[in-house]
Amino acid sequence: MLLPKAIKFSATSLQDYVDCPRRFQLRYALQVAWPAPEAEPIGEREYYSQLARDFHQLVHQHLLGLPTENLSASVHDPDLERWWKAYLSYVPNFGDARVMPEVGLSTPLAGYRLMAQYDVVVVSDQRTMLIVDWKTYRQRPSRDWLTQRLQTRVYPVVLIQAGASITNLPHADGFGHPVEPDAVEMRYWLAEYPEDPESFPYDEVNYQADLGYLVDLITEINERLGDR
């Protein structure tokens, strides 16, 4: 028995499988709640989780065109204010490029759909596509750790296969990708380290390696959990 075709894979669900197959099975195949690890006091965890949501909401509203002064007036938490000011200093780096917040894309892969929800996609000259993900980690993650995260592999692959739908680029004609891999960059903007984001340029070699890995991973999940 195969996994239900209604299951849609994402960087989060695939990361869950890589970290703990049982967690993936409960959360996504059986839809049973899996408790979050209690690595810190619940009050502190909830505070920073809410702060991160508030920050993402502020940025989203700003990129949609809401007045900066109105949004700034709504910020009362000192940590959130610090992140917000750092973001406002950073966002001019986008220049005249087309900035698209909260973009959702999906693509067929290994018999299922692979989804990605982007904080921001920045398109320059209808060719270069920059993925920006806002991160509010309290401590800076290592580059090696970010490299291994499924988000770093999933987001470029989905954008390459489905990104033509959000640009004026023609769709693939069977001889190439809708978006060229070497036109893609994945960037993690770190709120606590705003002047030093982690960027991952992309190319055809990365794309083929990540595509093969993701196909194998989804196939493994189906074979391992689908006939239980």
Legacy VTK file of the C-alpha trace (Angstrom):
# vtk DataFile Version 3.0
C-alpha trace
ASCII
DATASET POLYDATA
POINTS 228 float
0.000 0.000 0.000
1.498 3.339 -1.083
1.468 6.564 0.872
-1.671 8.582 0.119
-1.178 10.736 -2.961
-2.739 13.581 -0.998
0.470 13.876 1.010
2.465 16.885 -0.133
6.126 16.937 0.731
7.961 20.033 1.912
11.328 20.928 3.372
9.775 20.673 6.843
8.235 17.237 6.372
11.339 15.848 4.669
13.510 17.247 7.459
11.251 15.504 9.958
11.813 12.219 8.129
15.581 12.657 7.975
15.706 13.582 11.670
13.211 10.956 12.847
11.252 8.638 10.487
8.818 7.790 13.285
7.988 11.465 13.754
7.294 11.779 10.037
5.053 8.724 10.095
2.998 10.022 13.003
2.726 13.608 11.794
2.144 13.136 8.079
1.090 9.557 7.359
-1.047 8.970 10.463
-1.715 12.649 11.321
-0.992 12.134 15.011
0.407 15.038 17.025
4.060 14.773 17.961
5.024 16.843 21.026
7.688 19.488 20.612
10.955 18.847 22.496
11.199 20.753 25.752
14.743 22.033 25.371
13.962 25.315 27.133
11.260 26.702 29.464
7.904 26.771 27.698
7.371 30.469 28.414
10.662 31.408 26.780
10.010 29.138 23.803
6.552 30.619 23.244
7.902 34.159 23.574
10.499 33.718 20.826
8.102 31.772 18.611
5.581 34.602 18.824
8.325 37.160 18.251
9.386 35.360 15.084
5.788 35.303 13.823
5.405 39.003 14.581
8.601 39.803 12.704
7.565 37.839 9.628
4.180 39.559 9.667
5.800 43.000 9.858
8.103 42.238 6.946
5.261 40.810 4.876
3.124 43.899 5.443
6.035 46.177 4.629
6.784 44.400 1.365
3.100 44.650 0.451
3.418 48.414 0.715
2.084 49.343 4.152
3.663 52.574 5.451
6.879 52.053 7.388
5.957 54.620 10.032
2.653 52.889 10.795
4.335 49.518 11.143
7.145 50.938 13.272
4.602 52.484 15.623
3.154 49.027 16.283
6.483 47.634 17.536
6.886 47.720 21.306
9.118 44.733 22.109
12.832 45.672 22.235
14.004 42.478 20.490
11.433 42.902 17.747
12.356 46.564 17.369
16.014 45.651 16.931
15.212 43.067 14.252
12.818 45.464 12.530
15.387 48.252 12.344
17.984 45.811 10.999
15.532 44.684 8.320
14.772 48.278 7.306
18.498 48.890 6.876
18.858 45.743 4.781
15.881 45.892 2.427
17.286 48.727 0.233
19.795 46.143 -1.030
17.013 44.817 -3.259
17.189 48.031 -5.286
14.788 48.157 -8.214
14.305 44.399 -8.401
10.837 42.860 -8.273
10.230 41.723 -4.688
7.554 39.076 -4.121
6.720 38.173 -0.500
5.100 34.941 0.674
5.318 33.050 -2.599
4.027 29.471 -2.621
5.118 27.056 -5.373
4.924 23.322 -5.940
6.191 20.825 -8.482
5.588 17.128 -9.197
8.393 14.885 -7.972
8.634 11.104 -7.632
4.864 10.709 -7.955
4.002 13.321 -5.326
4.066 17.092 -5.043
6.946 18.963 -3.486
6.020 22.373 -2.050
7.944 25.428 -0.944
6.686 28.542 0.809
9.140 31.387 0.284
9.459 34.381 2.579
10.675 36.451 -0.377
11.655 35.864 -3.998
13.567 38.739 -5.588
13.677 38.781 -9.392
16.184 40.977 -11.232
16.020 41.552 -14.998
13.525 38.653 -15.224
16.415 36.238 -14.912
18.285 36.293 -11.593
16.161 34.893 -8.771
17.178 35.406 -5.152
15.456 33.413 -2.415
15.573 35.230 0.917
14.530 33.478 4.102
14.249 35.511 7.310
15.759 33.673 10.262
15.450 34.790 13.872
17.863 32.283 15.442
19.267 33.576 18.713
22.619 31.968 17.944
24.241 31.880 14.536
23.992 28.441 12.909
27.078 27.057 11.224
27.279 27.177 7.457
27.718 23.386 7.396
24.468 22.955 9.347
22.577 25.235 6.961
24.079 23.406 3.973
22.633 20.136 5.217
19.165 21.492 5.918
16.483 20.255 3.536
15.299 23.827 3.016
18.622 24.650 1.343
18.030 21.808 -1.126
14.260 21.938 -1.604
13.762 25.667 -2.173
16.066 26.041 -5.206
14.768 22.828 -6.821
11.123 23.909 -6.571
11.945 27.401 -7.822
13.837 26.040 -10.823
10.988 23.745 -11.780
8.048 26.027 -10.990
9.434 29.564 -10.898
8.393 30.448 -14.444
4.848 30.833 -13.118
5.815 33.954 -11.148
7.928 35.635 -13.834
7.665 36.445 -17.507
10.023 33.622 -18.316
8.768 31.033 -20.832
8.064 27.569 -19.517
10.474 24.774 -20.295
10.177 23.239 -23.749
11.685 19.886 -22.819
15.266 20.985 -23.433
15.898 23.046 -20.307
14.560 24.320 -17.016
11.951 27.066 -16.614
14.561 28.818 -14.433
18.265 28.273 -15.025
20.035 26.894 -11.924
22.931 29.321 -12.153
20.461 32.214 -11.928
19.302 31.102 -8.457
20.710 32.006 -5.062
19.486 30.919 -1.624
20.135 33.457 1.145
19.439 33.198 4.859
19.129 36.651 6.434
19.895 36.343 10.134
18.117 38.891 12.313
20.803 38.709 14.996
23.570 39.044 12.373
21.884 41.294 9.789
25.027 42.465 8.013
26.349 38.956 7.454
23.738 36.700 5.814
24.563 33.181 4.640
24.300 32.893 0.857
24.333 29.755 -1.275
24.851 30.344 -5.001
23.418 27.600 -7.184
24.301 25.892 -10.451
23.434 22.900 -12.631
25.665 20.546 -10.621
23.891 21.492 -7.384
20.521 21.144 -9.056
21.155 17.651 -10.422
22.594 16.478 -7.097
19.696 17.890 -5.076
17.068 16.666 -7.531
18.472 13.134 -7.411
18.693 13.227 -3.635
15.090 14.402 -3.230
13.737 11.816 -5.669
15.608 9.078 -3.791
14.424 10.402 -0.427
10.739 10.515 -1.396
11.041 7.071 -2.966
12.623 5.747 0.237
9.826 7.206 2.346
7.202 5.626 0.135
8.907 2.233 0.185
9.628 2.327 3.923
6.332 3.669 5.220
3.855 3.213 2.405
3.209 -0.500 2.875
2.768 -0.448 6.616
LINES 1 229
228 0 1 2 3 4 5 6 7 8 9 10 11 12 13 14 15 16 17 18 19 20 21 22 23 24 25 26 27 28 29 30 31 32 33 34 35 36 37 38 39 40 41 42 43 44 45 46 47 48 49 50 51 52 53 54 55 56 57 58 59 60 61 62 63 64 65 66 67 68 69 70 71 72 73 74 75 76 77 78 79 80 81 82 83 84 85 86 87 88 89 90 91 92 93 94 95 96 97 98 99 100 101 102 103 104 105 106 107 108 109 110 111 112 113 114 115 116 117 118 119 120 121 122 123 124 125 126 127 128 129 130 131 132 133 134 135 136 137 138 139 140 141 142 143 144 145 146 147 148 149 150 151 152 153 154 155 156 157 158 159 160 161 162 163 164 165 166 167 168 169 170 171 172 173 174 175 176 177 178 179 180 181 182 183 184 185 186 187 188 189 190 191 192 193 194 195 196 197 198 199 200 201 202 203 204 205 206 207 208 209 210 211 212 213 214 215 216 217 218 219 220 221 222 223 224 225 226 227
